[in-house]
Amino acid sequence: MASLMPTGAVLSLSLFLFFSSTIYVHDSDYLSTIKQGQHEILRAYITRFTKAAMEIPNLNPEVHLHAIKCGLRLGKFQETIAVNKSKTLEEFREKAHGQMEFAKPGTWINPTL
């Protein structure tokens, strides 16, 4: 029984399927799916979000900022960000850093952050 596929085609197809399934680069739309969990502290959310954002090549800083703010759960920090609009990622990080000081081990943690 002769094969209808040329020699090497099966190997080529196998390699294509392997690489296409294991090498996947998210685009900036993916960031809008990352949300802060109900009981997730701010530091953990920002770390998880930043890790995902670093995987996206040529990410526009404005898109990054918009997505990270949209992923915040409702609470005092999210309200603060909404009222005092951060115009840059650096401004956002400074405000977030101030809130994360409460989350250091052995200190009081505000559950609404």
Order of alpha helices (4+ residues) and beta strands (2+ residues): alpha-alpha-alpha-alpha-alpha
